[in-house]
Amino acid sequence: MARQKKIVNYLVVQDFLEKVGGQHAIQLVKICEKKGAPITDEEIGKKLPLKITEIRTILNRLHFRGIACYNKKRDTTTGWYSYTWEIAPKRVAELILEEQSEEISKLEQKADFEGGHAFFGCGKKRCEQLPFEIAAEYQFRCPECGGIMEAVDAKKRAKSLKRRVSTMRKEMGELMKYIH
């Protein structure tokens, strides 16, 4: 049987981890996954060029979402607590799947809307394209730059959205392996 790809190697997971834990969250998760066993924040600190407080901040952000889990032990001689951390790939997959299913639903609605409406735009990438009804209210002048708006191929836009939905569904299928 082929080895399963580490969850942190998926781009969608990397984007999610960065959004949740900040720019160093990806490296932190890679360190934890590579160890394959519970790891202390001090051990992570030896491999990541951050202060221990910054590492703990990232771990706590991930813990808040259920991605990082810890065990707490008290040293009987010093009275200090030590924490060992683990990453829950299943939870990462669950959160992303939940987020993506909502995004897919929105994209499908948008594709249906755009497939059934005529859109107009001024041709500048920074300006928004508008449905016929709204473009008519502006007398087919771009509300952002004042340029003349012309018809845009809405079917092409809808097809692009459907391709994106298809790609997202494929990614979701890959992430489902971590849940089951």
C-alpha positions as CSV (number, residue, x, y, z in Angstrom):
1,M,0.0,0.0,0.0
2,A,1.3,3.5,-0.9
3,R,2.2,5.8,1.9
4,Q,-0.2,8.6,2.5
5,K,1.0,12.1,1.7
6,K,1.6,14.2,4.8
7,I,-1.2,16.6,5.3
8,V,1.0,19.6,5.5
9,N,2.2,19.0,1.9
10,Y,-1.2,20.0,0.5
11,L,-1.3,23.7,-0.7
12,V,-4.8,24.1,0.7
13,V,-3.6,23.0,4.1
14,Q,-0.6,25.3,4.0
15,D,-2.9,28.3,3.2
16,F,-5.2,27.3,6.0
17,L,-2.4,26.9,8.6
18,E,-0.9,30.2,7.6
19,K,-4.3,31.9,8.0
20,V,-4.9,30.3,11.4
21,G,-1.4,30.3,13.0
22,G,0.6,32.8,11.0
23,Q,3.5,32.5,8.7
24,H,5.6,30.1,10.8
25,A,2.7,27.7,11.5
26,I,3.5,25.6,8.4
27,Q,7.1,25.0,9.6
28,L,5.9,24.3,13.1
29,V,3.5,21.6,11.9
30,K,6.2,20.1,9.6
31,I,8.5,19.8,12.6
32,C,5.8,18.1,14.7
33,E,4.8,15.7,11.9
34,K,8.4,14.8,11.2
35,K,9.0,13.9,14.8
36,G,5.9,11.6,14.7
37,A,5.6,11.8,18.5
38,P,4.7,14.4,21.1
39,I,7.2,17.3,21.1
40,T,7.9,20.0,23.6
41,D,7.9,23.7,22.7
42,E,11.6,23.8,23.6
43,E,12.4,21.1,21.1
44,I,10.5,23.1,18.4
45,G,12.4,26.2,19.5
46,K,15.7,24.4,18.6
47,K,14.5,23.9,15.0
48,L,12.5,27.1,14.5
49,P,14.3,30.6,14.6
50,L,11.6,32.1,16.9
51,K,11.4,33.0,20.6
52,I,9.7,30.4,22.8
53,T,6.8,32.9,23.4
54,E,6.2,33.2,19.7
55,I,6.2,29.4,19.3
56,R,3.7,29.1,22.2
57,T,1.5,31.8,20.6
58,I,1.4,29.7,17.3
59,L,0.7,26.5,19.3
60,N,-2.1,28.2,21.2
61,R,-3.7,29.6,18.0
62,L,-3.6,26.1,16.6
63,H,-4.9,24.6,19.9
64,F,-7.8,27.1,19.8
65,R,-9.0,25.5,16.5
66,G,-8.3,21.9,17.8
67,I,-5.3,21.4,15.5
68,A,-2.6,21.2,18.2
69,C,-3.3,19.1,21.3
70,Y,-1.1,19.0,24.4
71,N,-0.4,16.9,27.4
72,K,0.6,18.6,30.6
73,K,2.9,17.0,33.2
74,R,4.2,18.5,36.4
75,D,7.8,18.1,37.5
76,T,7.6,17.0,41.1
77,T,11.0,18.5,42.0
78,T,10.6,22.0,40.5
79,G,6.8,22.2,40.5
80,W,6.9,23.5,36.9
81,Y,4.6,22.1,34.2
82,S,5.9,20.8,30.9
83,Y,3.8,20.5,27.8
84,T,4.1,18.1,24.9
85,W,2.3,18.9,21.7
86,E,0.9,16.9,18.8
87,I,-0.8,17.9,15.6
88,A,-4.2,16.4,14.7
89,P,-4.2,15.9,10.9
90,K,-7.8,14.6,11.1
91,R,-8.9,17.9,12.7
92,V,-7.1,20.0,10.0
93,A,-8.9,18.0,7.3
94,E,-12.3,18.4,9.1
95,L,-11.9,22.2,9.3
96,I,-10.8,22.6,5.7
97,L,-13.5,20.3,4.4
98,E,-16.1,22.3,6.3
99,E,-14.7,25.6,5.0
100,Q,-14.4,24.3,1.4
101,S,-17.9,22.9,1.4
102,E,-19.2,26.3,2.3
103,E,-17.0,27.9,-0.4
104,I,-18.2,25.4,-3.0
105,S,-21.8,26.1,-2.2
106,K,-21.2,29.9,-2.7
107,L,-19.2,29.3,-6.0
108,E,-22.0,27.1,-7.4
109,Q,-24.6,29.7,-6.6
110,K,-22.4,32.3,-8.2
111,A,-21.9,30.1,-11.3
112,D,-25.7,29.6,-11.6
113,F,-26.3,33.4,-11.2
114,E,-23.6,34.3,-13.8
115,G,-24.7,31.7,-16.2
116,G,-28.2,33.2,-16.3
117,H,-27.3,36.9,-16.4
118,A,-25.5,39.3,-18.8
119,F,-22.5,41.0,-17.4
120,F,-20.8,44.3,-18.4
121,G,-17.3,45.6,-17.7
122,C,-15.0,48.4,-18.7
123,G,-12.2,45.9,-19.4
124,K,-9.8,47.1,-16.6
125,K,-8.8,44.2,-14.3
126,R,-9.1,46.4,-11.2
127,C,-12.7,47.3,-11.9
128,E,-15.7,45.1,-11.1
129,Q,-17.9,43.5,-13.7
130,L,-21.6,44.2,-13.1
131,P,-24.9,42.4,-14.1
132,F,-27.0,44.1,-16.8
133,E,-29.5,45.6,-14.3
134,I,-26.8,47.4,-12.3
135,A,-24.7,48.4,-15.4
136,A,-27.9,50.0,-16.8
137,E,-28.4,52.1,-13.7
138,Y,-24.9,53.5,-14.2
139,Q,-25.8,54.1,-17.9
140,F,-23.1,51.6,-18.9
141,R,-20.4,53.8,-17.4
142,C,-18.0,52.1,-15.0
143,P,-18.7,53.4,-11.5
144,E,-15.1,53.0,-10.5
145,C,-13.2,54.6,-13.4
146,G,-15.9,56.1,-15.6
147,G,-15.0,54.0,-18.7
148,I,-17.6,52.7,-21.1
149,M,-18.8,49.2,-20.1
150,E,-19.3,46.5,-22.7
151,A,-20.8,43.0,-22.6
152,V,-18.6,40.3,-21.0
153,D,-18.8,36.6,-21.8
154,A,-20.7,35.4,-18.7
155,K,-20.7,31.7,-19.8
156,K,-16.9,31.8,-19.8
157,R,-17.0,33.2,-16.2
158,A,-19.5,30.5,-15.1
159,K,-17.3,27.8,-16.8
160,S,-14.3,29.1,-14.9
161,L,-16.1,28.9,-11.6
162,K,-17.3,25.4,-12.3
163,R,-13.7,24.3,-13.0
164,R,-12.6,25.8,-9.7
165,V,-15.4,23.9,-7.9
166,S,-14.2,20.7,-9.6
167,T,-10.7,21.3,-8.4
168,M,-11.9,22.0,-4.9
169,R,-14.0,18.8,-4.9
170,K,-10.9,16.8,-5.9
171,E,-8.9,18.3,-3.1
172,M,-11.7,17.5,-0.7
173,G,-11.6,13.8,-1.8
174,E,-7.9,13.7,-0.9
175,L,-8.5,15.3,2.5
176,M,-11.3,12.8,3.2
177,K,-8.6,10.1,3.5
178,Y,-7.4,11.7,6.8
179,I,-10.9,11.5,8.4
180,H,-11.6,7.9,7.6
